[in-house]
Amino acid sequence: MANEPKTLPLRGESDIVQARREIRDLTIKLGWSLIEQTKFVTGTSEIARNTLIHGKGGDMTVQEVFKDGRRGIRLIFTDQGPGIPDIALALRDGYTTGKGMGLGLSGTKRLVHEFDIKSEVGKGTAVTIVKWSGR
Amino acid sequence: MERIPILKMGEFLLVTIQVDMHDQLAMTLQDDITSRISTTEARGLLLDISSVEIVDSFIGRMLVNISMMARILGAETVVVGMRPAVAITLVELGLSLPGVRTALDVDKGMAALRASLSL
């Protein structure tokens, strides 16, 4: 079944590489342009690293989605890490607590069509991104 | 341990990234380049990223760091061969790669280095 959700672990750095590879293959399968592929794989890499570093590891669930005759890919990143106390602050360009450039969340939001983040301090974080084919 | 080769070509170092780098490999490369610049006294560094399929904020930061560190050690860096799709994605991501010089290919990067070093 093409539309079975698939869950990949994000427990180490090699899992980020593997996640990028899986998403690259899927975007190729869906016939996305090189630019659309690159944007989505880059976004995948950003959020996967957040899950690993800030969330202390978690999972990525991949699913093909359909809406209004369009196909897309939905990724849900979940972790049971410390959570994000101030999501508005975390979404601001340049805000960082880690080793990146503070663009992981805010930048990824610009690379995808739908972006949602839910977080509870002490419980964990779930980030959902969706990108549709053909635009 | 996996390592990215650093080639010496006269006064320059050439690094061609041909693998999908995980973060630790990027950090190792940063360390290796700085020590090679210091031991070879290279005056220029060409970083060929034409095979690199994505540059995310971590890799972007590595490119900025390498350029800064090389400059402090007396070498100019030119990042060459960035794919158009990567450039477009970087701009949307909001990464401007401050202080990083770029050129379309290795030849143009080499010419830029020679010009700036008056070689």
gemmi code that builds the backbone of each chain (N, CA, C; Angstrom):
import gemmi

chains = {
    "A": [
        ("MET", (0.842, -1.214, 0.000), (0.000, 0.000, 0.000), (0.865, 1.248, 0.000)),
        ("ALA", (0.633, 2.103, -0.985), (1.432, 3.326, -1.102), (1.163, 4.268, 0.059)),
        ("ASN", (-0.067, 4.181, 0.591), (-0.452, 5.194, 1.556), (-0.344, 4.746, 3.013)),
        ("GLU", (0.292, 3.617, 3.229), (0.556, 3.190, 4.598), (1.541, 4.156, 5.245)),
        ("PRO", (1.235, 4.667, 6.450), (2.244, 5.499, 7.103), (3.477, 4.677, 7.470)),
        ("LYS", (4.618, 5.317, 7.391), (5.860, 4.621, 7.689), (6.584, 5.421, 8.763)),
        ("THR", (7.057, 4.733, 9.787), (7.732, 5.443, 10.872), (9.215, 5.108, 10.882)),
        ("LEU", (10.017, 6.163, 10.933), (11.475, 5.998, 10.974), (11.999, 6.537, 12.297)),
        ("PRO", (12.942, 5.823, 12.906), (13.494, 6.322, 14.162), (14.456, 7.490, 13.917)),
        ("LEU", (14.514, 8.409, 14.863), (15.509, 9.486, 14.829), (16.266, 9.436, 16.148)),
        ("ARG", (17.232, 8.529, 16.207), (17.950, 8.331, 17.472), (19.420, 8.726, 17.373)),
        ("GLY", (19.910, 8.846, 16.141), (21.321, 9.208, 15.960), (21.491, 9.988, 14.676)),
        ("GLU", (22.699, 10.523, 14.482), (22.943, 11.364, 13.311), (22.727, 10.621, 11.996)),
        ("SER", (23.066, 9.326, 11.977), (22.889, 8.593, 10.721), (21.405, 8.461, 10.373)),
        ("ASP", (20.537, 8.559, 11.395), (19.095, 8.514, 11.125), (18.628, 9.768, 10.378)),
        ("ILE", (19.311, 10.897, 10.610), (18.953, 12.123, 9.876), (19.276, 11.927, 8.395)),
        ("VAL", (20.455, 11.343, 8.135), (20.864, 11.070, 6.753), (19.861, 10.119, 6.099)),
        ("GLN", (19.467, 9.087, 6.841), (18.511, 8.105, 6.329), (17.143, 8.758, 6.056)),
        ("ALA", (16.720, 9.648, 6.960), (15.436, 10.335, 6.779), (15.477, 11.187, 5.506)),
        ("ARG", (16.584, 11.896, 5.302), (16.724, 12.707, 4.084), (16.624, 11.829, 2.841)),
        ("ARG", (17.290, 10.668, 2.895), (17.313, 9.756, 1.744), (15.904, 9.234, 1.426)),
        ("GLU", (15.184, 8.831, 2.479), (13.813, 8.317, 2.296), (12.925, 9.373, 1.653)),
        ("ILE", (13.032, 10.600, 2.149), (12.154, 11.663, 1.652), (12.557, 12.056, 0.233)),
        ("ARG", (13.852, 12.076, -0.032), (14.317, 12.338, -1.403), (13.700, 11.315, -2.360)),
        ("ASP", (13.791, 10.025, -1.999), (13.255, 8.967, -2.859), (11.754, 9.134, -3.087)),
        ("LEU", (11.050, 9.495, -2.008), (9.595, 9.643, -2.127), (9.239, 10.836, -3.021)),
        ("THR", (9.964, 11.943, -2.882), (9.666, 13.122, -3.714), (9.967, 12.818, -5.188)),
        ("ILE", (10.988, 12.000, -5.426), (11.303, 11.600, -6.809), (10.174, 10.732, -7.350)),
        ("LYS", (9.709, 9.805, -6.496), (8.621, 8.905, -6.899), (7.366, 9.704, -7.262)),
        ("LEU", (7.131, 10.807, -6.536), (5.946, 11.622, -6.800), (6.177, 12.599, -7.951)),
        ("GLY", (7.381, 12.580, -8.516), (7.651, 13.404, -9.687), (7.868, 14.882, -9.393)),
        ("TRP", (8.294, 15.213, -8.181), (8.513, 16.622, -7.825), (9.714, 17.175, -8.582)),
        ("SER", (9.676, 18.484, -8.803), (10.807, 19.150, -9.454), (12.005, 19.133, -8.508)),
        ("LEU", (13.180, 19.348, -9.077), (14.400, 19.330, -8.269), (14.340, 20.374, -7.149)),
        ("ILE", (13.760, 21.534, -7.461), (13.667, 22.594, -6.448), (12.726, 22.172, -5.316)),
        ("GLU", (11.577, 21.604, -5.690), (10.631, 21.162, -4.657), (11.224, 20.034, -3.818)),
        ("GLN", (11.936, 19.125, -4.483), (12.627, 18.042, -3.749), (13.599, 18.629, -2.729)),
        ("THR", (14.407, 19.564, -3.217), (15.478, 20.125, -2.378), (14.902, 20.868, -1.178)),
        ("LYS", (13.837, 21.641, -1.422), (13.211, 22.379, -0.313), (12.686, 21.415, 0.749)),
        ("PHE", (12.010, 20.360, 0.292), (11.378, 19.468, 1.271), (12.419, 18.618, 2.010)),
        ("VAL", (13.438, 18.181, 1.302), (14.478, 17.384, 1.965), (15.238, 18.256, 2.975)),
        ("THR", (15.438, 19.525, 2.614), (16.120, 20.436, 3.539), (15.268, 20.643, 4.797)),
        ("GLY", (13.978, 20.853, 4.607), (13.070, 21.010, 5.751), (13.058, 19.760, 6.625)),
        ("THR", (13.059, 18.597, 5.978), (13.099, 17.325, 6.703), (14.351, 17.263, 7.588)),
        ("SER", (15.466, 17.661, 7.005), (16.730, 17.616, 7.722), (16.710, 18.538, 8.949)),
        ("GLU", (16.148, 19.732, 8.762), (16.082, 20.701, 9.866), (15.266, 20.159, 11.042)),
        ("ILE", (14.066, 19.676, 10.738), (13.182, 19.248, 11.827), (13.697, 17.945, 12.445)),
        ("ALA", (14.260, 17.056, 11.596), (14.807, 15.805, 12.135), (15.936, 16.114, 13.127)),
        ("ARG", (16.768, 17.087, 12.787), (17.860, 17.444, 13.705), (17.310, 18.029, 15.002)),
        ("ASN", (16.255, 18.857, 14.897), (15.623, 19.396, 16.110), (15.120, 18.267, 17.006)),
        ("THR", (14.470, 17.279, 16.376), (13.929, 16.155, 17.138), (15.058, 15.419, 17.852)),
        ("LEU", (16.164, 15.246, 17.138), (17.294, 14.518, 17.712), (17.978, 15.317, 18.828)),
        ("ILE", (18.270, 16.582, 18.547), (19.083, 17.360, 19.487), (18.241, 17.927, 20.634)),
        ("HIS", (17.170, 18.649, 20.279), (16.366, 19.292, 21.332), (15.384, 18.309, 21.966)),
        ("GLY", (14.850, 17.385, 21.139), (13.867, 16.438, 21.662), (14.505, 15.188, 22.248)),
        ("LYS", (15.844, 15.113, 22.165), (16.601, 13.948, 22.666), (16.235, 12.651, 21.940)),
        ("GLY", (15.849, 12.812, 20.682), (15.508, 11.636, 19.871), (14.003, 11.435, 19.803)),
        ("GLY", (13.556, 10.803, 18.719), (12.117, 10.572, 18.540), (11.875, 9.804, 17.268)),
        ("ASP", (10.757, 10.093, 16.623), (10.390, 9.375, 15.412), (9.874, 10.337, 14.344)),
        ("MET", (9.969, 9.881, 13.104), (9.372, 10.620, 11.990), (8.393, 9.680, 11.287)),
        ("THR", (7.147, 10.119, 11.161), (6.153, 9.317, 10.447), (5.852, 9.977, 9.110)),
        ("VAL", (6.002, 9.175, 8.063), (5.833, 9.669, 6.688), (4.520, 9.134, 6.143)),
        ("GLN", (3.736, 10.025, 5.526), (2.536, 9.529, 4.863), (2.209, 10.372, 3.641)),
        ("GLU", (1.826, 9.677, 2.572), (1.319, 10.396, 1.404), (-0.084, 10.853, 1.741)),
        ("VAL", (-0.427, 12.097, 1.371), (-1.763, 12.620, 1.673), (-2.393, 13.164, 0.393)),
        ("PHE", (-3.721, 13.243, 0.411), (-4.473, 13.685, -0.767), (-5.479, 14.732, -0.328)),
        ("LYS", (-5.556, 15.828, -1.074), (-6.563, 16.857, -0.757), (-6.900, 17.627, -2.030)),
        ("ASP", (-8.159, 17.794, -2.306), (-8.619, 18.557, -3.480), (-7.902, 18.120, -4.759)),
        ("GLY", (-7.744, 16.812, -4.904), (-7.124, 16.297, -6.119), (-5.610, 16.433, -6.163)),
        ("ARG", (-5.020, 16.923, -5.072), (-3.569, 17.053, -5.065), (-2.944, 16.001, -4.159)),
        ("ARG", (-1.734, 15.617, -4.518), (-0.984, 14.684, -3.671), (0.064, 15.470, -2.907)),
        ("GLY", (0.372, 14.958, -1.754), (1.411, 15.619, -0.981), (2.058, 14.633, -0.033)),
        ("ILE", (3.003, 15.148, 0.735), (3.672, 14.320, 1.739), (3.516, 15.002, 3.092)),
        ("ARG", (3.099, 14.211, 4.075), (3.002, 14.739, 5.436), (4.023, 14.028, 6.307)),
        ("LEU", (4.767, 14.815, 7.048), (5.744, 14.258, 7.991), (5.368, 14.719, 9.390)),
        ("ILE", (5.347, 13.771, 10.318), (5.089, 14.122, 11.717), (6.306, 13.701, 12.533)),
        ("PHE", (6.908, 14.669, 13.187), (8.091, 14.417, 14.020), (7.660, 14.474, 15.475)),
        ("THR", (7.886, 13.395, 16.198), (7.482, 13.397, 17.601), (8.660, 13.050, 18.498)),
        ("ASP", (8.675, 13.671, 19.637), (9.678, 13.301, 20.645), (9.057, 13.407, 22.027)),
        ("GLN", (9.724, 12.789, 22.990), (9.273, 12.877, 24.391), (10.290, 13.685, 25.191)),
        ("GLY", (10.838, 14.689, 24.531), (11.881, 15.510, 25.137), (11.323, 16.557, 26.085)),
        ("PRO", (12.134, 17.586, 26.372), (11.752, 18.582, 27.379), (10.613, 19.515, 26.960)),
        ("GLY", (10.287, 19.538, 25.642), (9.234, 20.445, 25.192), (9.754, 21.858, 24.993)),
        ("ILE", (8.922, 22.690, 24.372), (9.327, 24.072, 24.068), (8.451, 25.010, 24.902)),
        ("PRO", (9.028, 25.737, 25.845), (8.219, 26.592, 26.717), (7.549, 27.743, 25.961)),
        ("ASP", (8.228, 28.319, 24.986), (7.688, 29.487, 24.286), (7.788, 29.260, 22.771)),
        ("ILE", (6.718, 28.748, 22.180), (6.757, 28.384, 20.759), (6.945, 29.615, 19.874)),
        ("ALA", (6.298, 30.723, 20.253), (6.429, 31.939, 19.437), (7.894, 32.356, 19.352)),
        ("LEU", (8.586, 32.248, 20.465), (10.009, 32.609, 20.497), (10.833, 31.624, 19.667)),
        ("ALA", (10.507, 30.334, 19.793), (11.255, 29.304, 19.056), (11.069, 29.456, 17.550)),
        ("LEU", (9.943, 30.061, 17.147), (9.655, 30.221, 15.720), (10.260, 31.498, 15.142)),
        ("ARG", (10.904, 32.293, 15.995), (11.462, 33.552, 15.512), (12.790, 33.307, 14.795)),
        ("ASP", (12.981, 33.969, 13.661), (14.248, 33.864, 12.931), (15.407, 34.242, 13.843)),
        ("GLY", (16.416, 33.410, 13.837), (17.632, 33.761, 14.569), (17.646, 33.316, 16.013)),
        ("TYR", (16.479, 32.825, 16.516), (16.472, 32.363, 17.900), (17.035, 30.947, 17.970)),
        ("THR", (18.048, 30.742, 18.770), (18.632, 29.408, 18.874), (19.073, 29.102, 20.294)),
        ("THR", (18.941, 27.811, 20.632), (19.505, 27.365, 21.904), (20.609, 26.357, 21.608)),
        ("GLY", (20.775, 26.039, 20.328), (21.719, 24.976, 19.967), (22.858, 25.484, 19.109)),
        ("LYS", (23.318, 24.596, 18.230), (24.506, 24.886, 17.442), (24.186, 25.398, 16.037)),
        ("GLY", (22.931, 25.492, 15.693), (22.545, 25.904, 14.341), (22.555, 27.413, 14.205)),
        ("MET", (21.769, 27.914, 13.264), (21.724, 29.350, 13.054), (20.381, 29.918, 13.489)),
        ("GLY", (19.609, 29.130, 14.206), (18.320, 29.623, 14.676), (17.298, 29.752, 13.566)),
        ("LEU", (17.464, 28.945, 12.517), (16.538, 29.040, 11.390), (15.781, 27.739, 11.160)),
        ("GLY", (16.029, 26.748, 12.010), (15.451, 25.428, 11.785), (13.942, 25.455, 11.651)),
        ("LEU", (13.261, 25.992, 12.645), (11.793, 26.003, 12.622), (11.260, 27.092, 11.712)),
        ("SER", (11.741, 28.318, 11.895), (11.210, 29.438, 11.119), (11.511, 29.259, 9.637)),
        ("GLY", (12.713, 28.786, 9.328), (13.096, 28.589, 7.927), (12.298, 27.480, 7.280)),
        ("THR", (12.107, 26.390, 8.012), (11.369, 25.254, 7.450), (9.935, 25.647, 7.135)),
        ("LYS", (9.365, 26.486, 7.992), (7.994, 26.953, 7.773), (7.851, 27.590, 6.380)),
        ("ARG", (8.915, 28.262, 5.944), (8.871, 28.899, 4.621), (9.062, 27.908, 3.473)),
        ("LEU", (9.575, 26.706, 3.787), (9.867, 25.725, 2.734), (8.707, 24.772, 2.466)),
        ("VAL", (7.686, 24.812, 3.329), (6.582, 23.859, 3.194), (5.254, 24.605, 3.067)),
        ("HIS", (4.178, 23.885, 2.783), (2.877, 24.532, 2.652), (2.103, 24.572, 3.963)),
        ("GLU", (2.279, 23.540, 4.773), (1.583, 23.527, 6.065), (2.581, 23.196, 7.156)),
        ("PHE", (2.434, 23.881, 8.269), (3.386, 23.712, 9.363), (2.616, 23.829, 10.662)),
        ("ASP", (2.796, 22.852, 11.534), (2.100, 22.903, 12.819), (3.037, 22.389, 13.905)),
        ("ILE", (2.998, 23.035, 15.034), (3.846, 22.576, 16.129), (3.044, 22.564, 17.426)),
        ("LYS", (3.157, 21.442, 18.123), (2.500, 21.329, 19.426), (3.551, 20.862, 20.414)),
        ("SER", (3.560, 21.488, 21.558), (4.590, 21.128, 22.519), (4.081, 21.309, 23.934)),
        ("GLU", (4.511, 20.419, 24.797), (4.142, 20.534, 26.202), (5.416, 20.350, 27.020)),
        ("VAL", (5.689, 21.311, 27.884), (6.913, 21.248, 28.684), (6.915, 19.982, 29.545)),
        ("GLY", (7.998, 19.247, 29.445), (8.130, 18.016, 30.214), (7.537, 16.788, 29.532)),
        ("LYS", (6.780, 17.021, 28.459), (6.110, 15.887, 27.786), (6.700, 15.598, 26.405)),
        ("GLY", (6.981, 16.676, 25.647), (7.524, 16.458, 24.312), (6.946, 17.407, 23.279)),
        ("THR", (7.347, 17.170, 22.039), (6.987, 18.069, 20.948), (6.568, 17.255, 19.730)),
        ("ALA", (5.592, 17.778, 18.987), (5.202, 17.168, 17.715), (5.174, 18.266, 16.654)),
        ("VAL", (5.930, 18.069, 15.600), (5.953, 19.024, 14.487), (5.401, 18.314, 13.257)),
        ("THR", (4.426, 18.953, 12.594), (3.859, 18.379, 11.373), (4.145, 19.319, 10.207)),
        ("ILE", (4.683, 18.758, 9.128), (4.860, 19.566, 7.920), (4.220, 18.836, 6.734)),
        ("VAL", (3.640, 19.630, 5.830), (3.031, 19.071, 4.620), (3.489, 19.894, 3.431)),
        ("LYS", (3.838, 19.205, 2.373), (4.105, 19.896, 1.111), (3.325, 19.184, 0.014)),
        ("TRP", (2.684, 19.997, -0.837), (1.854, 19.463, -1.923), (2.635, 19.423, -3.214)),
        ("SER", (2.279, 18.463, -4.054), (2.922, 18.346, -5.362), (2.519, 19.521, -6.251)),
        ("GLY", (3.393, 19.843, -7.153), (3.037, 20.704, -8.264), (2.899, 22.181, -7.975)),
        ("ARG", (3.580, 22.677, -6.953), (3.650, 24.136, -6.802), (4.782, 24.525, -5.882)),
    ],
    "B": [
        ("MET", (37.629, 5.640, 10.667), (36.606, 6.685, 10.660), (36.515, 7.346, 9.286)),
        ("GLU", (35.292, 7.611, 8.873), (35.051, 8.230, 7.573), (35.597, 9.665, 7.559)),
        ("ARG", (36.292, 10.016, 6.470), (36.865, 11.364, 6.366), (36.758, 11.861, 4.939)),
        ("ILE", (36.630, 13.165, 4.780), (36.588, 13.756, 3.444), (38.009, 14.188, 3.080)),
        ("PRO", (38.528, 13.744, 1.899), (39.912, 14.060, 1.541), (40.144, 15.548, 1.263)),
        ("ILE", (41.321, 16.002, 1.638), (41.716, 17.394, 1.383), (42.965, 17.338, 0.495)),
        ("LEU", (42.856, 17.849, -0.737), (43.971, 17.781, -1.681), (44.726, 19.098, -1.701)),
        ("LYS", (46.060, 18.989, -1.773), (46.879, 20.196, -1.872), (47.252, 20.402, -3.328)),
        ("MET", (46.993, 21.623, -3.819), (47.329, 21.974, -5.203), (48.097, 23.279, -5.147)),
        ("GLY", (49.417, 23.179, -5.096), (50.238, 24.393, -4.972), (49.909, 25.112, -3.681)),
        ("GLU", (49.498, 26.357, -3.830), (49.207, 27.185, -2.646), (47.791, 26.972, -2.117)),
        ("PHE", (47.030, 26.126, -2.832), (45.622, 25.980, -2.474), (45.295, 24.582, -1.956)),
        ("LEU", (44.201, 24.533, -1.225), (43.635, 23.242, -0.828), (42.307, 23.079, -1.550)),
        ("LEU", (42.048, 21.851, -1.998), (40.784, 21.564, -2.672), (40.047, 20.467, -1.911)),
        ("VAL", (38.816, 20.786, -1.534), (37.986, 19.803, -0.831), (36.715, 19.600, -1.640)),
        ("THR", (36.485, 18.369, -2.048), (35.276, 18.058, -2.814), (34.377, 17.190, -1.951)),
        ("ILE", (33.220, 17.716, -1.614), (32.300, 16.961, -0.750), (31.390, 16.125, -1.636)),
        ("GLN", (31.553, 14.808, -1.541), (30.792, 13.920, -2.436), (29.882, 12.960, -1.693)),
        ("VAL", (29.790, 13.149, -0.388), (28.917, 12.257, 0.382), (27.837, 13.087, 1.061)),
        ("ASP", (26.753, 12.426, 1.427), (25.722, 13.077, 2.223), (26.267, 13.123, 3.649)),
        ("MET", (26.681, 14.314, 4.062), (27.385, 14.432, 5.340), (26.454, 14.354, 6.542)),
        ("HIS", (26.807, 13.517, 7.492), (26.128, 13.620, 8.777), (26.888, 14.677, 9.585)),
        ("ASP", (26.281, 15.104, 10.687), (26.797, 16.288, 11.366), (28.221, 16.112, 11.883)),
        ("GLN", (28.522, 14.916, 12.393), (29.848, 14.692, 12.940), (30.913, 14.760, 11.848)),
        ("LEU", (30.565, 14.264, 10.662), (31.511, 14.314, 9.541), (31.794, 15.768, 9.151)),
        ("ALA", (30.766, 16.599, 9.215), (30.944, 18.026, 8.919), (31.874, 18.675, 9.950)),
        ("MET", (31.704, 18.293, 11.215), (32.560, 18.849, 12.265), (34.006, 18.384, 12.087)),
        ("THR", (34.169, 17.108, 11.728), (35.510, 16.564, 11.508), (36.179, 17.285, 10.347)),
        ("LEU", (35.415, 17.536, 9.281), (35.969, 18.231, 8.120), (36.458, 19.625, 8.510)),
        ("GLN", (35.651, 20.314, 9.309), (36.023, 21.645, 9.779), (37.376, 21.590, 10.514)),
        ("ASP", (37.517, 20.625, 11.383), (38.776, 20.477, 12.139), (39.935, 20.125, 11.219)),
        ("ASP", (39.696, 19.172, 10.285), (40.755, 18.727, 9.371), (41.244, 19.878, 8.493)),
        ("ILE", (40.306, 20.683, 7.993), (40.689, 21.790, 7.103), (41.551, 22.799, 7.853)),
        ("THR", (41.141, 23.150, 9.050), (41.929, 24.150, 9.781), (43.335, 23.628, 10.081)),
        ("SER", (43.453, 22.348, 10.436), (44.809, 21.860, 10.720), (45.642, 21.748, 9.449)),
        ("ARG", (45.004, 21.378, 8.308), (45.764, 21.318, 7.050), (46.211, 22.705, 6.602)),
        ("ILE", (45.376, 23.717, 6.786), (45.780, 25.078, 6.412), (47.001, 25.467, 7.232)),
        ("SER", (46.955, 25.140, 8.502), (48.061, 25.537, 9.356), (49.346, 24.761, 9.021)),
        ("THR", (49.249, 23.457, 8.721), (50.489, 22.706, 8.418), (51.012, 23.006, 7.018)),
        ("THR", (50.126, 23.261, 6.040), (50.597, 23.491, 4.667), (50.821, 24.971, 4.365)),
        ("GLU", (50.360, 25.838, 5.253), (50.409, 27.285, 5.013), (49.713, 27.655, 3.700)),
        ("ALA", (48.645, 26.941, 3.397), (47.881, 27.230, 2.178), (47.307, 28.638, 2.264)),
        ("ARG", (47.223, 29.281, 1.108), (46.691, 30.651, 1.086), (45.278, 30.701, 0.539)),
        ("GLY", (44.841, 29.577, -0.010), (43.484, 29.549, -0.543), (42.837, 28.194, -0.313)),
        ("LEU", (41.500, 28.202, -0.225), (40.750, 26.969, -0.019), (39.555, 26.964, -0.971)),
        ("LEU", (39.460, 25.896, -1.752), (38.298, 25.739, -2.635), (37.440, 24.619, -2.075)),
        ("LEU", (36.201, 24.946, -1.774), (35.263, 23.947, -1.246), (34.256, 23.644, -2.351)),
        ("ASP", (34.380, 22.484, -2.959), (33.502, 22.119, -4.069), (32.269, 21.388, -3.537)),
        ("ILE", (31.123, 22.038, -3.645), (29.884, 21.422, -3.139), (28.932, 21.056, -4.288)),
        ("SER", (29.510, 20.837, -5.492), (28.642, 20.558, -6.648), (27.883, 19.232, -6.523)),
        ("SER", (28.391, 18.311, -5.688), (27.665, 17.049, -5.491), (26.729, 17.093, -4.283)),
        ("VAL", (26.713, 18.219, -3.590), (25.912, 18.299, -2.365), (24.460, 18.608, -2.716)),
        ("GLU", (23.564, 17.710, -2.294), (22.160, 17.830, -2.687), (21.368, 18.800, -1.825)),
        ("ILE", (21.752, 18.922, -0.558), (21.076, 19.919, 0.278), (22.082, 20.589, 1.207)),
        ("VAL", (21.831, 21.864, 1.467), (22.571, 22.585, 2.504), (21.522, 23.071, 3.493)),
        ("ASP", (21.524, 22.486, 4.677), (20.594, 22.942, 5.700), (21.333, 23.914, 6.621)),
        ("SER", (20.687, 24.348, 7.702), (21.314, 25.389, 8.514), (22.598, 24.884, 9.183)),
        ("PHE", (22.683, 23.597, 9.441), (23.899, 23.059, 10.065), (25.073, 23.104, 9.092)),
        ("ILE", (24.845, 22.621, 7.880), (25.906, 22.645, 6.860), (26.239, 24.097, 6.489)),
        ("GLY", (25.201, 24.928, 6.431), (25.422, 26.346, 6.141), (26.334, 26.981, 7.175)),
        ("ARG", (26.072, 26.652, 8.432), (26.900, 27.196, 9.493), (28.331, 26.682, 9.379)),
        ("MET", (28.478, 25.417, 8.970), (29.816, 24.868, 8.775), (30.569, 25.642, 7.692)),
        ("LEU", (29.877, 25.986, 6.593), (30.529, 26.729, 5.503), (30.992, 28.109, 6.004)),
        ("VAL", (30.129, 28.750, 6.799), (30.483, 30.061, 7.361), (31.682, 29.918, 8.309)),
        ("ASN", (31.633, 28.917, 9.169), (32.722, 28.712, 10.133), (34.043, 28.423, 9.442)),
        ("ILE", (34.019, 27.555, 8.436), (35.258, 27.211, 7.736), (35.857, 28.470, 7.098)),
        ("SER", (35.009, 29.272, 6.455), (35.510, 30.502, 5.822), (36.144, 31.431, 6.846)),
        ("MET", (35.481, 31.567, 7.997), (36.003, 32.461, 9.037), (37.311, 31.940, 9.609)),
        ("MET", (37.340, 30.659, 9.915), (38.547, 30.069, 10.514), (39.711, 30.137, 9.535)),
        ("ALA", (39.439, 29.828, 8.248), (40.494, 29.857, 7.241), (41.062, 31.270, 7.132)),
        ("ARG", (40.185, 32.251, 7.144), (40.632, 33.642, 7.017), (41.550, 34.011, 8.174)),
        ("ILE", (41.184, 33.603, 9.367), (42.020, 33.901, 10.532), (43.384, 33.226, 10.400)),
        ("LEU", (43.396, 32.069, 9.725), (44.658, 31.355, 9.526), (45.390, 31.809, 8.260)),
        ("GLY", (44.866, 32.830, 7.589), (45.566, 33.397, 6.440), (45.189, 32.817, 5.093)),
        ("ALA", (44.078, 32.101, 5.009), (43.657, 31.533, 3.726), (42.269, 32.051, 3.342)),
        ("GLU", (42.121, 32.363, 2.066), (40.823, 32.785, 1.545), (40.035, 31.553, 1.104)),
        ("THR", (38.739, 31.556, 1.364), (37.904, 30.421, 0.961), (36.945, 30.823, -0.157)),
        ("VAL", (36.792, 29.951, -1.138), (35.730, 30.138, -2.123), (34.932, 28.832, -2.186)),
        ("VAL", (33.624, 28.939, -1.962), (32.731, 27.786, -2.065), (32.261, 27.724, -3.517)),
        ("VAL", (32.499, 26.592, -4.180), (32.181, 26.528, -5.606), (31.163, 25.430, -5.938)),
        ("GLY", (30.407, 25.687, -6.993), (29.542, 24.665, -7.571), (28.203, 24.466, -6.889)),
        ("MET", (27.749, 25.454, -6.126), (26.456, 25.254, -5.466), (25.356, 25.063, -6.513)),
        ("ARG", (24.547, 24.043, -6.309), (23.455, 23.771, -7.242), (22.391, 24.870, -7.128)),
        ("PRO", (21.777, 25.220, -8.265), (20.737, 26.262, -8.228), (19.613, 25.957, -7.224)),
        ("ALA", (19.187, 24.694, -7.164), (18.093, 24.354, -6.238), (18.523, 24.565, -4.786)),
        ("VAL", (19.805, 24.333, -4.514), (20.329, 24.537, -3.160), (20.350, 26.033, -2.843)),
        ("ALA", (20.770, 26.842, -3.820), (20.825, 28.288, -3.609), (19.430, 28.846, -3.325)),
        ("ILE", (18.453, 28.401, -4.108), (17.072, 28.877, -3.936), (16.553, 28.495, -2.546)),
        ("THR", (16.824, 27.257, -2.145), (16.366, 26.775, -0.835), (17.024, 27.556, 0.302)),
        ("LEU", (18.320, 27.835, 0.149), (19.039, 28.585, 1.188), (18.412, 29.950, 1.421)),
        ("VAL", (18.057, 30.621, 0.323), (17.471, 31.953, 0.442), (16.123, 31.876, 1.156)),
        ("GLU", (15.299, 30.877, 0.807), (13.994, 30.757, 1.478), (14.145, 30.361, 2.939)),
        ("LEU", (15.154, 29.555, 3.190), (15.420, 29.152, 4.573), (15.871, 30.361, 5.397)),
        ("GLY", (16.430, 31.363, 4.718), (16.876, 32.569, 5.414), (18.360, 32.585, 5.694)),
        ("LEU", (19.096, 31.667, 5.053), (20.541, 31.586, 5.264), (21.246, 32.431, 4.218)),
        ("SER", (22.001, 33.413, 4.668), (22.679, 34.261, 3.682), (24.175, 33.959, 3.590)),
        ("LEU", (24.657, 33.028, 4.372), (26.080, 32.657, 4.380), (26.992, 33.880, 4.453)),
        ("PRO", (26.894, 34.652, 5.535), (27.692, 35.876, 5.642), (29.189, 35.584, 5.571)),
        ("GLY", (29.887, 36.356, 4.759), (31.345, 36.235, 4.679), (31.831, 35.093, 3.820)),
        ("VAL", (30.914, 34.353, 3.179), (31.331, 33.224, 2.352), (31.381, 33.656, 0.883)),
        ("ARG", (32.559, 33.541, 0.263), (32.674, 33.858, -1.169), (32.271, 32.637, -1.965)),
        ("THR", (31.628, 32.859, -3.098), (31.195, 31.733, -3.922), (31.602, 31.962, -5.376)),
        ("ALA", (31.690, 30.860, -6.119), (31.938, 30.923, -7.552), (31.202, 29.754, -8.187)),
        ("LEU", (30.927, 29.862, -9.494), (30.107, 28.847, -10.150), (30.794, 27.490, -10.257)),
        ("ASP", (32.100, 27.493, -10.508), (32.791, 26.207, -10.615), (34.229, 26.351, -10.125)),
        ("VAL", (34.952, 25.246, -10.130), (36.302, 25.231, -9.584), (37.218, 26.199, -10.348)),
        ("ASP", (37.101, 26.222, -11.680), (37.939, 27.133, -12.477), (37.730, 28.590, -12.072)),
        ("LYS", (36.466, 28.970, -11.960), (36.167, 30.366, -11.600), (36.602, 30.654, -10.162)),
        ("GLY", (36.457, 29.657, -9.304), (36.888, 29.822, -7.914), (38.399, 30.002, -7.825)),
        ("MET", (39.089, 29.214, -8.605), (40.561, 29.300, -8.647), (40.992, 30.675, -9.159)),
        ("ALA", (40.301, 31.140, -10.207), (40.624, 32.459, -10.770), (40.377, 33.549, -9.717)),
        ("ALA", (39.281, 33.411, -8.969), (38.960, 34.395, -7.943), (40.027, 34.412, -6.846)),
        ("LEU", (40.486, 33.218, -6.485), (41.534, 33.136, -5.455), (42.833, 33.771, -5.945)),
        ("ARG", (43.210, 33.438, -7.193), (44.448, 33.996, -7.745), (44.377, 35.514, -7.811)),
        ("ALA", (43.208, 36.006, -8.228), (43.054, 37.460, -8.341), (43.175, 38.129, -6.971)),
        ("SER", (42.510, 37.525, -5.965), (42.512, 38.205, -4.661), (43.857, 38.074, -3.955)),
        ("LEU", (44.630, 37.050, -4.348), (45.950, 36.881, -3.714), (47.059, 37.448, -4.600)),
        ("SER", (46.673, 38.042, -5.740), (47.608, 38.604, -6.723), (48.693, 37.580, -7.098)),
        ("LEU", (48.239, 36.356, -7.410), (49.209, 35.319, -7.808), (49.323, 35.279, -9.331)),
    ],
}
model = gemmi.Model(1)
for chain_id, residues in chains.items():
    chain = gemmi.Chain(chain_id)
    for i, (resn, *xyz) in enumerate(residues, 1):
        res = gemmi.Residue()
        res.name, res.seqid = resn, gemmi.SeqId(i, " ")
        for name, pos in zip(("N", "CA", "C"), xyz):
            atom = gemmi.Atom()
            atom.name, atom.element = name, gemmi.Element(name[0])
            atom.pos, atom.b_iso = gemmi.Position(*pos), 0.0
            res.add_atom(atom)
        chain.add_residue(res)
    model.add_chain(chain)
structure = gemmi.Structure()
structure.add_model(model)
structure.setup_entities()
